Amino acid sequence: MTNAPDFNLDDELSETSDWDTDDWTEGELESDRADAWTDEPDPEETLTGGDHDLAERHALRRVAGLSTELEDITEVEYRQLRLERVILVGVWTSAAVEDAENSLAELALLAETAGSQVLDAIYQRRQKPDPATYVGRGKVDGLREIVQATGADTVICDGELAPSQLRNLEDRLKVKVVDRTALILDIFAQHAKSREGQSQVELAQLNYMKQRLRGWGGQLSRQAGGRVGAAGGGIGGRGPGETKIETDRRRINTRIAKLRRQLKDMKGTRDTKRAERRRNHIPSVSIAGYTNAGKSSLLNRLTDAGVLVDDSLFATLDPTTRRTTTTDGRVYTMSDTVGFVRHLPHQLVEAFRSTLEEVADSDLILHVVDGSHPDPEGQLSAVREVFAEIGADTVREVVVINKADLADPMVVARLRQREPHSVVVSARTGEGIVEALAVIEDELPRPDVEFSALLPYERGDLINRLHQHGEISSMEHTADGTLVSGRANEDLAGELAAYAV
């Protein structure tokens, strides 16, 4: 028998009489309430593809302060991934110390983007890097003391190291050493999503790795081939005398050949799409510029593309093309491209050549520069060096000075004076976007042939094509048809010749 109090349903219901029921009518059903709740927009449905990509990337981001070291064997199932602790090293060879500081600051951003924690940075004034260790012997000894004092596990050099320099530094510092090229390749490998982008990054990595293969101890011993399988060679080797490093290099060459064949097939698909746009006389605009200058944000603002936007270097690698129209109805395409950086690795330029050809074959380049950057002129020069390398230096160019809401007005005025053919915008706030669209429309290629025709009313298809691919200067509806004049390309002008007046 229990001591529970007596339960009375009427007394319990009376206690709920003061509850707020104004939001629901007396006879409303639970299903009606459920329908009302489902009328609210689902936040997941309002997210763009870029928002989903950004959330996925942040979900895999490594966290500072968490260690992989085990203090207790019971923690083995709860280990967290630790950020690499890195030291930055640079060689100052130019006349201005600001160049060395800006380069190291950019290297720090690259290291953080790759998932590292920067502990310290040093640079040395030299006429040229030391051929043996990149920095002098005394600086190597000092660097070793810094590594031991800070507990760093990686050293990143602000330049491309020769294989001998890489080996000598690792032997003396006793930690992993990477150069600027390997760091950029690592970021590209993390951010590549499409099949073509991943193949391009892998090709660049293999070309870089092929010259830097190393063997330790028994890995350099000779391989036995043919029937002497017990000696470690077996089927597939070149016979007795072939070393492990030679086998690795041969396998890398085989993989490189396969990747190049795959990229050649993908390039055929890209060329077909480009030829289709040319056949339809659709102008193309490419958004290019320094990494993290705001190219993807500008594309989203101009075309509502919804691509990924993140305040990090090389956030987007895969090119995105969107179809859009001018205010008078002309159709053109706008493409976002991979960002550039100082000393962009030659392997990347070669691997991404098919993608960069989109810039060289476009009718107009929007060269985006970060107006709030400490050295925007250096960004312009670095990007134009890549333009010259890929053959895009002859394409018409409009400089877009982005981040006007953060930039110093004096810096913006200096850039406008240096680049007269420029426009100032802020992709975040929308400032200057209308002016930028007007400049784009003025710079788009214009049809070559002038025409004047009286089109029957049943040929509305020609009127539609004139709106999309031509320019209409005057239009008048008469009893016999539509009297229209303007400019059109040769193919369309040939069809209009039958109705010329």
Residue pairs with C-beta under 8 A, 6 or more apart in sequence:
24 33
47 55
48 306
48 307
49 306
49 307
49 308
50 296
50 300
50 305
50 306
50 307
50 308
50 309
51 306
51 308
53 193
53 308
54 308
54 309
54 310
57 191
57 308
57 310
61 115
62 81
62 82
62 83
62 115
63 80
63 81
63 83
64 83
64 117
66 80
66 81
66 82
67 80
67 82
68 79
68 80
68 81
68 82
70 76
70 79
83 115
83 116
83 117
84 115
84 116
84 117
84 153
84 154
85 116
85 117
85 119
85 150
85 151
85 152
85 153
85 154
86 111
86 116
86 117
86 118
86 119
86 152
86 153
86 154
86 155
86 156
87 118
87 119
87 120
87 121
87 122
87 143
87 146
87 147
87 150
87 152
87 154
87 155
87 156
88 104
88 107
88 108
88 111
88 118
88 120
88 121
88 122
88 156
88 158
89 121
89 122
89 123
89 134
89 135
89 143
89 155
89 156
89 157
89 158
90 100
90 103
90 104
90 107
90 121
90 122
90 123
90 124
90 157
90 158
90 159
91 123
91 124
91 126
91 128
91 129
91 134
91 135
91 158
91 159
92 99
92 100
92 123
92 124
92 125
92 126
93 126
93 127
93 128
93 129
94 100
98 374
98 375
99 375
99 378
100 123
102 374
102 375
102 378
103 158
103 342
104 121
104 123
104 158
105 374
106 341
106 342
107 121
107 156
107 158
107 180
107 183
108 118
108 121
109 292
109 312
109 313
110 180
110 183
110 184
110 187
110 313
110 341
111 118
111 156
111 183
112 118
113 187
113 312
113 313
113 314
114 183
114 186
114 187
114 190
115 190
116 154
116 156
119 150
119 152
120 146
120 150
120 152
122 139
122 142
122 143
122 146
123 158
124 135
124 136
124 139
126 135
126 136
129 135
129 159
129 165
130 136
130 137
130 165
131 162
131 164
131 165
132 164
132 165
132 168
133 140
133 165
133 168
133 169
133 172
134 157
134 159
134 161
134 165
134 169
135 143
140 169
140 172
140 173
143 155
143 173
144 172
144 173
144 174
146 152
147 155
147 173
147 174
147 175
152 175
153 175
153 176
154 175
154 176
154 177
154 178
155 169
155 173
155 175
155 176
155 177
155 178
156 177
156 178
156 179
156 180
156 183
157 169
157 177
157 178
157 179
157 180
158 180
159 179
159 180
159 343
160 179
160 180
160 181
160 343
160 345
161 169
161 177
161 179
163 211
163 212
163 214
166 177
166 179
166 212
167 214
169 177
170 176
170 177
178 186
180 343
180 345
181 208
181 345
181 347
182 208
184 314
184 341
184 344
184 345
184 348
185 201
185 204
185 205
185 208
185 345
185 347
185 348
187 313
187 314
188 201
188 204
188 314
188 317
188 348
189 201
189 202
189 205
191 314
191 315
191 316
191 317
192 198
192 200
192 201
192 317
192 318
193 317
193 318
194 318
195 266
196 263
196 266
196 318
196 354
196 355
197 317
197 318
199 259
199 262
199 263
199 266
200 263
200 348
200 351
200 352
200 354
200 355
201 317
201 351
202 255
202 259
203 256
203 259
203 260
203 263
203 347
203 351
204 345
204 347
204 348
204 350
204 351
204 352
205 347
206 252
206 255
206 256
206 259
207 256
207 347
207 350
207 351
208 345
208 347
209 252
210 249
210 252
210 253
210 256
213 245
213 248
213 249
213 252
214 245
215 243
215 244
215 245
219 244
219 245
220 243
220 244
220 245
221 232
221 243
221 244
222 240
222 241
222 242
222 243
223 231
223 232
223 233
223 237
223 238
223 240
223 241
223 242
223 243
223 244
223 247
224 230
224 231
224 232
224 233
224 237
224 240
225 233
225 234
225 237
225 238
225 239
225 240
225 242
226 233
226 239
226 240
228 240
229 235
233 239
233 240
233 242
237 247
238 246
238 247
238 250
263 351
263 354
266 354
267 354
270 354
270 358
274 358
274 361
277 284
277 333
280 469
281 447
281 469
281 489
281 491
281 492
282 331
282 332
282 333
282 469
283 330
283 332
283 333
283 363
283 364
283 444
283 445
284 332
284 333
284 334
284 335
284 358
284 361
284 362
284 363
284 364
285 332
285 333
285 334
285 335
285 362
285 363
285 364
285 365
285 366
285 440
285 444
286 334
286 335
286 337
286 358
286 359
286 362
286 364
286 365
286 366
287 295
287 298
287 299
287 334
287 335
287 336
287 337
287 366
287 368
288 295
288 337
288 340
288 359
288 365
288 366
288 367
288 368
288 383
288 387
288 392
289 295
289 339
289 340
289 366
289 367
289 368
289 369
289 379
289 383
289 400
290 339
290 340
290 341
290 368
290 369
290 370
290 373
290 379
290 382
290 383
291 313
291 314
291 339
291 340
291 341
292 311
292 312
292 313
292 314
292 315
292 339
292 370
293 339
293 368
293 369
293 370
293 373
293 379
293 402
293 403
294 368
294 370
294 402
294 403
294 427
294 428
295 316
295 336
295 337
295 339
295 368
296 305
296 307
296 308
296 309
296 315
296 316
296 320
296 336
297 309
297 402
297 427
297 428
298 366
298 368
298 400
298 402
298 425
298 427
299 305
299 307
299 320
299 322
299 334
299 336
300 306
300 307
300 309
300 427
301 427
301 430
301 433
302 324
302 334
302 433
302 436
302 437
303 322
303 324
303 334
305 320
305 322
305 336
307 316
307 320
307 336
308 315
308 316
309 315
313 339
313 341
314 338
314 339
314 341
316 336
316 338
316 339
317 338
319 335
319 336
319 337
319 338
319 355
319 358
320 335
320 336
321 333
321 334
321 335
321 336
322 333
322 334
322 335
323 331
323 332
323 333
324 331
324 332
324 333
324 334
325 331
325 332
325 468
326 332
326 437
326 440
326 441
326 444
327 437
327 441
328 441
328 467
328 471
328 472
329 467
329 468
330 441
330 444
330 467
330 468
330 469
330 470
330 471
331 468
331 469
332 363
332 444
335 358
335 362
337 355
337 356
337 358
337 359
338 352
338 355
338 356
340 382
340 383
340 386
341 382
342 378
342 382
344 382
344 386
349 356
349 386
349 389
349 390
353 390
356 386
356 390
356 392
357 390
359 365
359 387
359 390
359 392
359 395
360 390
360 391
360 392
360 395
362 392
362 395
363 395
363 396
363 444
363 445
364 395
364 396
364 397
364 398
364 440
364 443
364 444
365 387
365 392
365 395
365 396
365 397
365 398
366 398
366 400
366 436
366 440
367 380
367 383
367 397
367 398
367 399
367 400
368 400
368 402
369 376
369 379
369 380
369 383
369 399
369 400
369 401
369 402
369 415
370 376
370 379
370 402
370 403
371 401
371 402
371 403
371 404
371 406
371 407
371 408
371 411
371 412
371 415
371 424
372 403
372 406
372 407
372 408
372 411
373 379
376 401
376 411
376 415
377 415
377 418
380 399
380 419
384 393
387 393
387 395
396 443
397 421
398 421
398 422
398 423
398 439
398 440
398 443
399 415
399 419
399 421
399 422
399 423
400 422
400 423
400 425
400 436
401 407
401 412
401 415
401 416
401 419
401 422
401 423
401 424
401 425
402 425
402 426
402 427
403 426
403 427
403 428
404 412
404 424
404 425
404 426
404 431
404 432
405 426
405 428
405 429
405 431
412 424
415 422
416 422
416 424
423 432
423 435
423 436
423 439
424 431
424 432
425 431
425 432
425 433
425 435
425 436
426 432
427 433
446 471
446 487
447 469
447 470
447 471
447 486
447 487
447 488
447 489
447 492
447 493
448 487
448 489
448 490
449 487
449 488
449 489
449 490
449 493
450 485
450 486
450 487
451 485
451 486
451 487
451 488
451 493
451 496
451 497
451 500
452 483
452 484
452 485
452 500
452 501
453 483
453 484
453 485
453 496
453 497
453 499
453 500
453 501
454 478
454 480
454 481
454 482
454 483
454 484
454 499
454 501
455 462
455 463
455 481
455 482
455 484
455 496
455 499
456 480
456 481
456 499
457 481
457 482
459 481
459 499
462 492
462 495
462 496
463 482
463 484
465 492
466 472
466 484
466 486
466 488
466 492
469 488
469 489
469 492
470 486
470 487
470 488
470 489
470 492
471 486
471 487
471 488
472 484
472 485
472 486
473 485
473 486
473 487
474 483
474 484
474 485
474 486
475 482
475 483
475 484
476 482
476 483
476 484
477 483
481 499
483 501
488 496
